[in-house]
């Protein structure tokens, strides 16, 4: 595994720890944001491992991950959709205002569960993988 790929996986695991910690103290918006970031960094690891490149924007990560995952039968078909939906939690936490602008504890818990599955799958796919272009 290349250094950038490993670094993205480490960052994903750290974001999962943060998501769980802030959920445990009753901060669902922060937990939802951290769950998204865990999946985002795992997706970056997947992109890095498959292409040797990284995406520069959140939208670029979502698009490139969806493109690469589409051709990989080991990747749950729901994960590209989860990545897009989880981005909405980050957006709510970062930018939304008003009475309906919140992330519920249930939404945060679900995002953490899905992000955990996402990170675990990407980790298992990439462990021991050769760098791009060396296959």
N, C-alpha and C positions, 0 to 999 in steps of 0.2 A: 504494500500500500504506500502511495506517495505521501510525502510530508503534508501537502495541503489537504489531501483527503483525510488523513488521520487527524489533523487539526480541526477540520470541520466536524468530524465525529465526536471529538472531545468537547467541542463547543456545544454540540447537540445534547450530549449527556449532561453537561453543566446546566444548560437551560432547563432540562427536565427536572433536575434537582431543585432549581429555583422555582419552577412551577409548583412542585409539590410543597415546598416550604411556604410559599406565599399563600397557597390554597389553605394550608393548615392554620394559618393565622387570620383567615377570613378576608383575603384580598383577591376576589375572583377575577377582577379585570387584569391585575398583574399576573395572575396565574394563567389566564387565557393568552395573554401576550407572550409569556414565557413558553407556553406549550407550542404556540405557533413558531416561535424562534427555534425551538428544538427541531421541529419538522423542517423548517427552512434550512437550518445548518446541515441536517441529514441529507436533504435534497441537494445541497451544494456539494456534499461529499460524493453523492452518487454521480452528479454531473462531472465533477473533477475526475473521478475514477474512470468514467466512460469516455470522456472527451479530452481530458488533460487541460480543460479550461474551466473558468468560473463565470457565472452570470453576474452582471453588475447591478441589477435591479431586482426587486421582489417579483415584479411581473415577469422578468426574464427567467428567474429561477422557476416560477410556476410553469411557464411555457416550455422551457427546455426539459424540466423534469417530466412533464406530461408527454412530450415527444419521445423521450428515451424510455419511459416506463411503458408506453404503449407497445413497444416491441419486446418487452421482457415479461414472459409469462410468470416469473417468480414474484413480480410486484403486484400487490393487491390493486385491482382496478379502481378501488375507492380512494386510494391515496392521492392521486392528483386532485380529485374533488375536495378531499379533506384539506389539502394544502390551501386551496382557494378559500374554503369556508373559514379556516383558522385565521387566515389573513384578515378576515372581517373582525375577528375578536381583537386583533392587534389594532385595527383601525378604530374600533370603538374605544378601546383603552387609551389610545393616543390622542384622538381628535374629537370624538363625539361629545356633545353636551345635551342637556335636557333630560326630562324625566324618563324617557324611554331609552336613553343612551347608557346602557349598562350591560355587563356580562353577569349572568346569574351563576351562583355556585354550581348548579347542575351543568350548565354549559361549560364552565371551567373544568369540572371533573371529567366530563366526556372528552373534552379536548386533550386533557392530560392522558387519559386512557388511550386515545387514538394516536397521540404523539409518541407515547411509549411503544406502541406496536410498530409505528413508522420507523422510529430510531432503531429498534431491535431488528427489524427486517433489513434495513439498509446496512446496519453493522454486520449482520450475518452474511449478506451478499458480498460485502467488500473485504472481509477478513481474508488475508492471504492472496488477494487478487493482484495480478501483475499490473504494472503501470500501462497506460494506454500506448498502443503501438508496439508492444513487446510480445503480443500473443502469437 
